[in-house]
Structures are given as C-alpha cells and as structure tokens.
Amino acid sequence: MTIIEHRDVACAIIFNSFGEILLQKKDLRYLSYPGVWSFFGGAVETGETPKQAVIRELKEEIGINFEEITLFDTRDCEDPPPQ
C-alpha cells in the first residue's frame, strides 16, 4: 500500500521575452522524481504564503531575489513518499 503525503507546495514558472521557460533538472540522487525536468519551488513552510515560499525557494535554489511575482494557479498536490 502506498501512503500519500499531503503538503502545500509552490512553484515558479520563469520565462524570458522570447517565451523560453527556465527549468531545472533534478539530480539523479534526488529523493523524489530523480532526473526529471521541473519548475523551481518547494514546500510552503508554516506561516508562509505560497508567494513567500516561491520567493524564498528562488533565492535558495538559484540565488535570485524576486520582490514581485504573479500568482498563476493553486491546486492540491499529493506526493507519494520517496522510495
């Protein structure tokens, strides 16, 4: 039986003036979804809004400070635990 863990996550879609999208490729040692291309982002921490989480994650992952972002969508995400 697979146990589904619920958590709030926030992701960023970053694109340039040519419509190209910036993605990251997960390391093969990454616990969930190793080797896949994905958006930047991660878990929303206690007391954070999704916008605050995206801004924090972008600073942590690629070292860029974003002061303003536009919310695109929200949805529930259920992720199986790493194998």
C-alpha positions in Angstrom: 0.0 0.0 0.0 1.3 3.5 -0.9 0.9 6.2 1.7 0.1 9.6 0.2 1.6 12.6 2.0 -0.2 15.9 1.6 1.8 19.1 1.7 1.5 22.5 0.2 4.0 23.4 -2.5 4.7 26.5 -4.5 6.4 26.5 -7.9 7.6 29.3 -10.2 7.3 29.5 -14.0 10.1 31.7 -15.1 10.2 32.8 -18.8 12.0 35.4 -20.8 10.9 37.8 -23.5 11.3 35.0 -26.2 8.8 32.8 -24.3 11.6 30.4 -23.3 11.0 28.7 -19.9 13.7 28.2 -17.3 13.6 24.7 -15.8 15.9 22.7 -13.5 16.9 19.1 -14.0 16.8 17.1 -10.7 19.9 15.3 -9.7 19.7 11.5 -10.1 20.3 11.3 -6.3 17.3 13.5 -5.6 14.8 11.6 -3.5 11.6 12.4 -5.3 11.5 12.3 -9.1 15.2 12.0 -9.8 16.4 13.1 -13.2 13.3 14.9 -14.2 12.9 18.4 -15.5 10.9 20.6 -13.2 10.0 24.1 -12.2 11.7 25.8 -9.3 9.9 25.7 -6.0 9.2 23.6 -3.0 7.2 23.2 0.2 5.3 26.1 1.8 6.6 26.4 5.3 4.4 27.0 8.4 3.3 30.6 8.4 4.3 31.3 4.8 2.0 32.2 1.9 2.6 30.5 -1.4 4.1 33.7 -2.8 6.5 34.0 0.1 7.5 30.4 -0.4 8.3 30.9 -4.1 10.3 34.0 -3.4 12.3 32.1 -0.7 12.8 29.0 -2.9 14.1 31.0 -5.8 16.6 32.7 -3.5 17.7 29.3 -2.1 17.8 27.4 -5.4 19.2 30.0 -7.9 20.3 33.0 -5.8 17.9 35.4 -7.4 15.8 37.9 -5.3 12.3 38.4 -6.7 10.3 41.1 -5.0 7.2 40.7 -7.0 5.6 37.6 -8.5 2.2 37.0 -10.1 0.1 34.1 -8.8 -0.9 31.8 -11.7 -2.8 29.0 -10.1 -3.3 27.0 -7.0 -4.1 23.3 -6.7 -3.8 20.4 -4.3 -0.7 18.3 -4.6 -0.4 14.8 -3.2 3.1 13.3 -3.4 4.0 9.7 -2.7 6.9 9.5 -0.2 10.4 8.7 -1.7 11.1 5.1 -2.3 
